[in-house]
């Protein structure tokens, strides 16, 4: 199955996304950073379902209040 999810904060590279946002904003672990350019290495599934920033944007677009977690 081919991934079709595109993140506006990252670069899709095959089955991974290199995210430009800091770990504090996304909820990712700092250890997931690339040594080359300090971007986070995440999967499209993680980005779409676990990223705090993506969840905030998705809830804002749907008119729901952002969760306080």
N, CA, C and O atoms as a CHARMM CRD file, in Angstrom:
* protein
*
  276
    1    1 UNK  N      0.83400  -1.17400   0.00000 PROA 1      0.00000
    2    1 UNK  CA     0.00000   0.00000   0.00000 PROA 1      0.00000
    3    1 UNK  C      0.88900   1.25000   0.00000 PROA 1      0.00000
    4    1 UNK  O      1.80600   1.35900   0.81500 PROA 1      0.00000
    5    2 UNK  N      0.63100   2.15200  -0.87200 PROA 2      0.00000
    6    2 UNK  CA     1.42700   3.36100  -0.99000 PROA 2      0.00000
    7    2 UNK  C      0.88700   4.44400  -0.05600 PROA 2      0.00000
    8    2 UNK  O     -0.32000   4.67800   0.01400 PROA 2      0.00000
    9    3 UNK  N      1.80900   5.10200   0.66200 PROA 3      0.00000
   10    3 UNK  CA     1.42400   6.18300   1.56300 PROA 3      0.00000
   11    3 UNK  C      1.08700   7.43100   0.75100 PROA 3      0.00000
   12    3 UNK  O      1.82300   7.79800  -0.16500 PROA 3      0.00000
   13    4 UNK  N     -0.01400   8.07400   1.08400 PROA 4      0.00000
   14    4 UNK  CA    -0.40100   9.29200   0.38100 PROA 4      0.00000
   15    4 UNK  C     -0.42500  10.49400   1.32400 PROA 4      0.00000
   16    4 UNK  O     -0.68200  11.61500   0.88500 PROA 4      0.00000
   17    5 UNK  N     -0.16400  10.27700   2.60200 PROA 5      0.00000
   18    5 UNK  CA    -0.17800  11.36400   3.57900 PROA 5      0.00000
   19    5 UNK  C      0.99600  12.30400   3.33000 PROA 5      0.00000
   20    5 UNK  O      2.12700  11.85200   3.15700 PROA 5      0.00000
   21    6 UNK  N      0.73600  13.59200   3.31300 PROA 6      0.00000
   22    6 UNK  CA     1.77900  14.60700   3.14300 PROA 6      0.00000
   23    6 UNK  C      1.71200  15.57100   4.32600 PROA 6      0.00000
   24    6 UNK  O      0.64700  16.08900   4.66300 PROA 6      0.00000
   25    7 UNK  N      2.85500  15.79800   4.94300 PROA 7      0.00000
   26    7 UNK  CA     2.93800  16.72300   6.06600 PROA 7      0.00000
   27    7 UNK  C      3.46900  18.05800   5.57300 PROA 7      0.00000
   28    7 UNK  O      4.44700  18.10300   4.82700 PROA 7      0.00000
   29    8 UNK  N      2.83100  19.14100   5.98600 PROA 8      0.00000
   30    8 UNK  CA     3.27500  20.46300   5.56400 PROA 8      0.00000
   31    8 UNK  C      4.52100  20.92300   6.32000 PROA 8      0.00000
   32    8 UNK  O      5.14400  21.91400   5.93700 PROA 8      0.00000
   33    9 UNK  N      4.88900  20.21500   7.38800 PROA 9      0.00000
   34    9 UNK  CA     6.06600  20.58800   8.17500 PROA 9      0.00000
   35    9 UNK  C      7.25600  19.69200   7.91100 PROA 9      0.00000
   36    9 UNK  O      8.28500  19.82000   8.57400 PROA 9      0.00000
   37   10 UNK  N      7.13700  18.79600   6.96300 PROA 10     0.00000
   38   10 UNK  CA     8.22000  17.87000   6.71900 PROA 10     0.00000
   39   10 UNK  C      8.37300  17.51200   5.26100 PROA 10     0.00000
   40   10 UNK  O      7.61100  17.95100   4.40000 PROA 10     0.00000
   41   11 UNK  N      9.37300  16.70600   5.01500 PROA 11     0.00000
   42   11 UNK  CA     9.66800  16.23800   3.66600 PROA 11     0.00000
   43   11 UNK  C      9.44700  14.73500   3.62800 PROA 11     0.00000
   44   11 UNK  O     10.07900  13.99100   4.37800 PROA 11     0.00000
   45   12 UNK  N      8.55300  14.28800   2.75700 PROA 12     0.00000
   46   12 UNK  CA     8.34400  12.85700   2.59600 PROA 12     0.00000
   47   12 UNK  C      9.54100  12.27000   1.85900 PROA 12     0.00000
   48   12 UNK  O      9.94100  12.75700   0.80200 PROA 12     0.00000
   49   13 UNK  N     10.10100  11.22100   2.43700 PROA 13     0.00000
   50   13 UNK  CA    11.24700  10.55000   1.84300 PROA 13     0.00000
   51   13 UNK  C     10.98500   9.05600   1.93000 PROA 13     0.00000
   52   13 UNK  O     11.32500   8.41600   2.92500 PROA 13     0.00000
   53   14 UNK  N     10.38400   8.50600   0.89300 PROA 14     0.00000
   54   14 UNK  CA    10.03100   7.08500   0.91600 PROA 14     0.00000
   55   14 UNK  C      9.00400   6.83200   2.01000 PROA 14     0.00000
   56   14 UNK  O      7.99100   7.52800   2.08100 PROA 14     0.00000
   57   15 UNK  N      9.25400   5.84100   2.86400 PROA 15     0.00000
   58   15 UNK  CA     8.28400   5.51700   3.92300 PROA 15     0.00000
   59   15 UNK  C      8.43100   6.38200   5.17100 PROA 15     0.00000
   60   15 UNK  O      7.76500   6.12400   6.17300 PROA 15     0.00000
   61   16 UNK  N      9.28200   7.39700   5.13300 PROA 16     0.00000
   62   16 UNK  CA     9.52100   8.25400   6.29800 PROA 16     0.00000
   63   16 UNK  C      9.21700   9.71000   5.99800 PROA 16     0.00000
   64   16 UNK  O      9.08000  10.10500   4.84000 PROA 16     0.00000
   65   17 UNK  N      9.11200  10.50500   7.05900 PROA 17     0.00000
   66   17 UNK  CA     8.96100  11.94600   6.94500 PROA 17     0.00000
   67   17 UNK  C     10.06700  12.57300   7.77700 PROA 17     0.00000
   68   17 UNK  O     10.27500  12.18500   8.92700 PROA 17     0.00000
   69   18 UNK  N     10.77600  13.53700   7.20600 PROA 18     0.00000
   70   18 UNK  CA    11.77700  14.29600   7.93500 PROA 18     0.00000
   71   18 UNK  C     11.12300  15.60600   8.34300 PROA 18     0.00000
   72   18 UNK  O     10.95400  16.51000   7.52500 PROA 18     0.00000
   73   19 UNK  N     10.75900  15.70000   9.61200 PROA 19     0.00000
   74   19 UNK  CA     9.98200  16.82300  10.13100 PROA 19     0.00000
   75   19 UNK  C     10.88400  17.96700  10.57200 PROA 19     0.00000
   76   19 UNK  O     11.91600  17.74100  11.20400 PROA 19     0.00000
   77   20 UNK  N     10.49400  19.19500  10.24000 PROA 20     0.00000
   78   20 UNK  CA    11.26500  20.38900  10.58300 PROA 20     0.00000
   79   20 UNK  C     10.92500  20.94600  11.96200 PROA 20     0.00000
   80   20 UNK  O     11.67400  21.76900  12.48800 PROA 20     0.00000
   81   21 UNK  N      9.83100  20.52300  12.55000 PROA 21     0.00000
   82   21 UNK  CA     9.40600  21.07000  13.83700 PROA 21     0.00000
   83   21 UNK  C     10.23900  20.49800  14.98100 PROA 21     0.00000
   84   21 UNK  O     10.75700  19.38600  14.87100 PROA 21     0.00000
   85   22 UNK  N     10.37400  21.24700  16.08100 PROA 22     0.00000
   86   22 UNK  CA    11.12100  20.75100  17.23400 PROA 22     0.00000
   87   22 UNK  C     10.34400  19.65300  17.96200 PROA 22     0.00000
   88   22 UNK  O      9.11400  19.62400  17.90900 PROA 22     0.00000
   89   23 UNK  N     11.05400  18.75600  18.63800 PROA 23     0.00000
   90   23 UNK  CA    10.38100  17.66700  19.35600 PROA 23     0.00000
   91   23 UNK  C      9.38500  18.16300  20.40200 PROA 23     0.00000
   92   23 UNK  O      8.36300  17.51800  20.64000 PROA 23     0.00000
   93   24 UNK  N      9.67500  19.30100  21.02700 PROA 24     0.00000
   94   24 UNK  CA     8.77800  19.83100  22.05900 PROA 24     0.00000
   95   24 UNK  C      7.40000  20.16400  21.48800 PROA 24     0.00000
   96   24 UNK  O      6.39100  20.05100  22.18400 PROA 24     0.00000
   97   25 UNK  N      7.36300  20.57000  20.23300 PROA 25     0.00000
   98   25 UNK  CA     6.10500  20.95600  19.59400 PROA 25     0.00000
   99   25 UNK  C      5.32500  19.75500  19.07200 PROA 25     0.00000
  100   25 UNK  O      4.09800  19.79800  18.99100 PROA 25     0.00000
  101   26 UNK  N      6.02500  18.69900  18.72200 PROA 26     0.00000
  102   26 UNK  CA     5.38400  17.54700  18.09500 PROA 26     0.00000
  103   26 UNK  C      5.07500  16.40900  19.06100 PROA 26     0.00000
  104   26 UNK  O      4.16800  15.61200  18.82100 PROA 26     0.00000
  105   27 UNK  N      5.82900  16.33900  20.14900 PROA 27     0.00000
  106   27 UNK  CA     5.68100  15.21600  21.06700 PROA 27     0.00000
  107   27 UNK  C      6.61100  14.06600  20.72100 PROA 27     0.00000
  108   27 UNK  O      6.54500  13.00200  21.33500 PROA 27     0.00000
  109   28 UNK  N      7.47500  14.27800  19.74400 PROA 28     0.00000
  110   28 UNK  CA     8.44000  13.24600  19.35100 PROA 28     0.00000
  111   28 UNK  C      9.60300  13.22000  20.33600 PROA 28     0.00000
  112   28 UNK  O      9.81900  14.17400  21.08400 PROA 28     0.00000
  113   29 UNK  N     10.33300  12.13800  20.32700 PROA 29     0.00000
  114   29 UNK  CA    11.50100  12.02000  21.19200 PROA 29     0.00000
  115   29 UNK  C     12.69200  12.72700  20.55200 PROA 29     0.00000
  116   29 UNK  O     12.89800  12.60400  19.34500 PROA 29     0.00000
  117   30 UNK  N     13.46900  13.45500  21.32000 PROA 30     0.00000
  118   30 UNK  CA    14.64900  14.13100  20.77700 PROA 30     0.00000
  119   30 UNK  C     15.63100  13.16900  20.11100 PROA 30     0.00000
  120   30 UNK  O     16.37400  13.57200  19.21700 PROA 30     0.00000
  121   31 UNK  N     15.64400  11.92100  20.52800 PROA 31     0.00000
  122   31 UNK  CA    16.54900  10.92800  19.94100 PROA 31     0.00000
  123   31 UNK  C     16.19000  10.60300  18.49300 PROA 31     0.00000
  124   31 UNK  O     16.97800   9.96700  17.79300 PROA 31     0.00000
  125   32 UNK  N     15.02800  11.02500  18.03800 PROA 32     0.00000
  126   32 UNK  CA    14.60300  10.74800  16.66700 PROA 32     0.00000
  127   32 UNK  C     15.18900  11.74200  15.66600 PROA 32     0.00000
  128   32 UNK  O     14.86800  11.67500  14.48000 PROA 32     0.00000
  129   33 UNK  N     16.03500  12.65500  16.11700 PROA 33     0.00000
  130   33 UNK  CA    16.61500  13.66700  15.23200 PROA 33     0.00000
  131   33 UNK  C     17.69800  13.06400  14.34000 PROA 33     0.00000
  132   33 UNK  O     18.45300  12.18600  14.75800 PROA 33     0.00000
  133   34 UNK  N     17.75700  13.55400  13.10800 PROA 34     0.00000
  134   34 UNK  CA    18.84400  13.19200  12.20200 PROA 34     0.00000
  135   34 UNK  C     20.07400  13.99300  12.60400 PROA 34     0.00000
  136   34 UNK  O     19.96300  15.16300  12.97000 PROA 34     0.00000
  137   35 UNK  N     21.23100  13.37500  12.53900 PROA 35     0.00000
  138   35 UNK  CA    22.46400  14.08100  12.86700 PROA 35     0.00000
  139   35 UNK  C     22.84200  15.06900  11.77100 PROA 35     0.00000
  140   35 UNK  O     23.49300  16.07600  12.04600 PROA 35     0.00000
  141   36 UNK  N     22.44400  14.79400  10.54100 PROA 36     0.00000
  142   36 UNK  CA    22.82800  15.62300   9.40200 PROA 36     0.00000
  143   36 UNK  C     22.20500  17.01100   9.46300 PROA 36     0.00000
  144   36 UNK  O     22.90800  18.01000   9.30500 PROA 36     0.00000
  145   37 UNK  N     20.89200  17.08800   9.69000 PROA 37     0.00000
  146   37 UNK  CA    20.21000  18.38000   9.63900 PROA 37     0.00000
  147   37 UNK  C     19.25000  18.62500  10.80000 PROA 37     0.00000
  148   37 UNK  O     18.48200  19.58600  10.76600 PROA 37     0.00000
  149   38 UNK  N     19.27700  17.79300  11.80600 PROA 38     0.00000
  150   38 UNK  CA    18.45800  17.92200  13.02200 PROA 38     0.00000
  151   38 UNK  C     16.95900  17.81500  12.78800 PROA 38     0.00000
  152   38 UNK  O     16.17500  18.20400  13.65400 PROA 38     0.00000
  153   39 UNK  N     16.54200  17.29700  11.63900 PROA 39     0.00000
  154   39 UNK  CA    15.11000  17.06000  11.43200 PROA 39     0.00000
  155   39 UNK  C     14.72000  15.76200  12.11600 PROA 39     0.00000
  156   39 UNK  O     15.53200  14.84700  12.25200 PROA 39     0.00000
  157   40 UNK  N     13.46400  15.69600  12.54600 PROA 40     0.00000
  158   40 UNK  CA    12.95600  14.48800  13.17400 PROA 40     0.00000
  159   40 UNK  C     12.62400  13.44700  12.12100 PROA 40     0.00000
  160   40 UNK  O     12.13600  13.78300  11.04200 PROA 40     0.00000
  161   41 UNK  N     12.88500  12.19300  12.43000 PROA 41     0.00000
  162   41 UNK  CA    12.52700  11.10200  11.53700 PROA 41     0.00000
  163   41 UNK  C     11.27900  10.44200  12.11600 PROA 41     0.00000
  164   41 UNK  O     11.32500   9.85500  13.19700 PROA 41     0.00000
  165   42 UNK  N     10.16900  10.54200  11.39400 PROA 42     0.00000
  166   42 UNK  CA     8.90900   9.93800  11.83100 PROA 42     0.00000
  167   42 UNK  C      8.25600   9.22600  10.65000 PROA 42     0.00000
  168   42 UNK  O      8.65600   9.40600   9.50000 PROA 42     0.00000
  169   43 UNK  N      7.25300   8.42200  10.95200 PROA 43     0.00000
  170   43 UNK  CA     6.49600   7.75300   9.89600 PROA 43     0.00000
  171   43 UNK  C      5.24600   8.56200   9.59600 PROA 43     0.00000
  172   43 UNK  O      4.80200   9.34500  10.43600 PROA 43     0.00000
  173   44 UNK  N      4.67000   8.38700   8.40900 PROA 44     0.00000
  174   44 UNK  CA     3.41000   9.08200   8.11000 PROA 44     0.00000
  175   44 UNK  C      2.31400   8.75100   9.12300 PROA 44     0.00000
  176   44 UNK  O      1.52300   9.62200   9.48400 PROA 44     0.00000
  177   45 UNK  N      2.26100   7.49700   9.58400 PROA 45     0.00000
  178   45 UNK  CA     1.25300   7.11500  10.57500 PROA 45     0.00000
  179   45 UNK  C      1.44700   7.91400  11.85800 PROA 45     0.00000
  180   45 UNK  O      0.48500   8.45300  12.40500 PROA 45     0.00000
  181   46 UNK  N      2.69400   7.99400  12.34600 PROA 46     0.00000
  182   46 UNK  CA     2.96100   8.74600  13.56900 PROA 46     0.00000
  183   46 UNK  C      2.58000  10.20300  13.38300 PROA 46     0.00000
  184   46 UNK  O      1.93200  10.79300  14.24700 PROA 46     0.00000
  185   47 UNK  N      2.97400  10.77800  12.27200 PROA 47     0.00000
  186   47 UNK  CA     2.69300  12.18600  12.00600 PROA 47     0.00000
  187   47 UNK  C      1.18500  12.46000  12.00300 PROA 47     0.00000
  188   47 UNK  O      0.72200  13.42000  12.61800 PROA 47     0.00000
  189   48 UNK  N      0.44900  11.63600  11.32800 PROA 48     0.00000
  190   48 UNK  CA    -0.99500  11.84900  11.19400 PROA 48     0.00000
  191   48 UNK  C     -1.75500  11.56600  12.48200 PROA 48     0.00000
  192   48 UNK  O     -2.76300  12.21700  12.75700 PROA 48     0.00000
  193   49 UNK  N     -1.28700  10.60200  13.27800 PROA 49     0.00000
  194   49 UNK  CA    -2.05800  10.16100  14.43900 PROA 49     0.00000
  195   49 UNK  C     -1.49200  10.54000  15.79900 PROA 49     0.00000
  196   49 UNK  O     -2.22600  10.52200  16.78700 PROA 49     0.00000
  197   50 UNK  N     -0.21900  10.88000  15.88100 PROA 50     0.00000
  198   50 UNK  CA     0.40700  11.14000  17.17300 PROA 50     0.00000
  199   50 UNK  C      1.01300  12.53000  17.31900 PROA 50     0.00000
  200   50 UNK  O      1.19600  12.99700  18.44300 PROA 50     0.00000
  201   51 UNK  N      1.32400  13.19400  16.23600 PROA 51     0.00000
  202   51 UNK  CA     1.97100  14.50200  16.29600 PROA 51     0.00000
  203   51 UNK  C      1.03000  15.52800  16.92500 PROA 51     0.00000
  204   51 UNK  O     -0.09900  15.70800  16.46800 PROA 51     0.00000
  205   52 UNK  N      1.50000  16.19400  17.97200 PROA 52     0.00000
  206   52 UNK  CA     0.66200  17.19500  18.65300 PROA 52     0.00000
  207   52 UNK  C      0.28000  18.33400  17.71500 PROA 52     0.00000
  208   52 UNK  O     -0.87000  18.77200  17.70400 PROA 52     0.00000
  209   53 UNK  N      1.22000  18.80500  16.94400 PROA 53     0.00000
  210   53 UNK  CA     0.96400  19.94300  16.04600 PROA 53     0.00000
  211   53 UNK  C     -0.08200  19.57200  14.99500 PROA 53     0.00000
  212   53 UNK  O     -0.99000  20.35300  14.70900 PROA 53     0.00000
  213   54 UNK  N      0.05400  18.37500  14.42300 PROA 54     0.00000
  214   54 UNK  CA    -0.90700  17.94000  13.41500 PROA 54     0.00000
  215   54 UNK  C     -2.29500  17.77700  14.03000 PROA 54     0.00000
  216   54 UNK  O     -3.29600  18.12800  13.40500 PROA 54     0.00000
  217   55 UNK  N     -2.35700  17.25000  15.23900 PROA 55     0.00000
  218   55 UNK  CA    -3.64400  17.06500  15.90600 PROA 55     0.00000
  219   55 UNK  C     -4.29900  18.40900  16.20900 PROA 55     0.00000
  220   55 UNK  O     -5.51400  18.54800  16.07100 PROA 55     0.00000
  221   56 UNK  N     -3.50900  19.39700  16.61800 PROA 56     0.00000
  222   56 UNK  CA    -4.05100  20.73100  16.88800 PROA 56     0.00000
  223   56 UNK  C     -4.61300  21.35800  15.62100 PROA 56     0.00000
  224   56 UNK  O     -5.70000  21.93600  15.63500 PROA 56     0.00000
  225   57 UNK  N     -3.87000  21.24300  14.52700 PROA 57     0.00000
  226   57 UNK  CA    -4.32900  21.80900  13.26000 PROA 57     0.00000
  227   57 UNK  C     -5.58600  21.11000  12.75900 PROA 57     0.00000
  228   57 UNK  O     -6.50400  21.75900  12.25600 PROA 57     0.00000
  229   58 UNK  N     -5.62900  19.79300  12.89600 PROA 58     0.00000
  230   58 UNK  CA    -6.79800  19.03300  12.44400 PROA 58     0.00000
  231   58 UNK  C     -8.03500  19.39800  13.26400 PROA 58     0.00000
  232   58 UNK  O     -9.12200  19.55700  12.70800 PROA 58     0.00000
  233   59 UNK  N     -7.87900  19.53200  14.57300 PROA 59     0.00000
  234   59 UNK  CA    -9.03500  19.87600  15.40000 PROA 59     0.00000
  235   59 UNK  C     -9.47700  21.31800  15.16000 PROA 59     0.00000
  236   59 UNK  O    -10.66700  21.62600  15.21900 PROA 59     0.00000
  237   60 UNK  N     -8.52200  22.19200  14.89100 PROA 60     0.00000
  238   60 UNK  CA    -8.84500  23.59400  14.60300 PROA 60     0.00000
  239   60 UNK  C     -9.64000  23.69900  13.29300 PROA 60     0.00000
  240   60 UNK  O    -10.59800  24.46800  13.21300 PROA 60     0.00000
  241   61 UNK  N     -9.25300  22.94100  12.28100 PROA 61     0.00000
  242   61 UNK  CA    -9.94600  22.95600  10.99400 PROA 61     0.00000
  243   61 UNK  C    -11.36500  22.41800  11.10900 PROA 61     0.00000
  244   61 UNK  O    -12.25600  22.83100  10.36700 PROA 61     0.00000
  245   62 UNK  N    -11.56900  21.48900  12.05000 PROA 62     0.00000
  246   62 UNK  CA   -12.89700  20.91600  12.24400 PROA 62     0.00000
  247   62 UNK  C    -13.73400  21.74300  13.19700 PROA 62     0.00000
  248   62 UNK  O    -14.90400  21.43400  13.42300 PROA 62     0.00000
  249   63 UNK  N    -13.14600  22.79600  13.76200 PROA 63     0.00000
  250   63 UNK  CA   -13.88700  23.66600  14.67000 PROA 63     0.00000
  251   63 UNK  C    -13.97700  23.15400  16.08900 PROA 63     0.00000
  252   63 UNK  O    -14.78600  23.64700  16.87600 PROA 63     0.00000
  253   64 UNK  N    -13.15400  22.16500  16.43100 PROA 64     0.00000
  254   64 UNK  CA   -13.15500  21.62000  17.77700 PROA 64     0.00000
  255   64 UNK  C    -12.09000  22.33800  18.60000 PROA 64     0.00000
  256   64 UNK  O    -11.07800  22.77200  18.05200 PROA 64     0.00000
  257   65 UNK  N    -12.30400  22.46900  19.90600 PROA 65     0.00000
  258   65 UNK  CA   -11.26900  23.06600  20.75100 PROA 65     0.00000
  259   65 UNK  C    -10.08500  22.10800  20.86000 PROA 65     0.00000
  260   65 UNK  O    -10.27700  20.89300  20.89300 PROA 65     0.00000
  261   66 UNK  N     -8.86400  22.64300  20.91700 PROA 66     0.00000
  262   66 UNK  CA    -7.66000  21.81900  21.04500 PROA 66     0.00000
  263   66 UNK  C     -7.64000  21.19000  22.43100 PROA 66     0.00000
  264   66 UNK  O     -8.05000  21.81300  23.41100 PROA 66     0.00000
  265   67 UNK  N     -7.16400  19.95900  22.50700 PROA 67     0.00000
  266   67 UNK  CA    -7.09500  19.27900  23.80500 PROA 67     0.00000
  267   67 UNK  C     -5.95100  19.85300  24.61300 PROA 67     0.00000
  268   67 UNK  O     -4.99200  20.38600  24.05600 PROA 67     0.00000
  269   68 UNK  N     -6.05400  19.74300  25.92600 PROA 68     0.00000
  270   68 UNK  CA    -5.05800  20.32400  26.83000 PROA 68     0.00000
  271   68 UNK  C     -3.98600  19.31900  27.20400 PROA 68     0.00000
  272   68 UNK  O     -3.32100  19.49900  28.22400 PROA 68     0.00000
  273   69 UNK  N     -3.78900  18.26500  26.42000 PROA 69     0.00000
  274   69 UNK  CA    -2.76900  17.26400  26.75700 PROA 69     0.00000
  275   69 UNK  C     -1.43200  17.59900  26.18400 PROA 69     0.00000
  276   69 UNK  O     -0.47200  16.85300  26.38000 PROA 69     0.00000
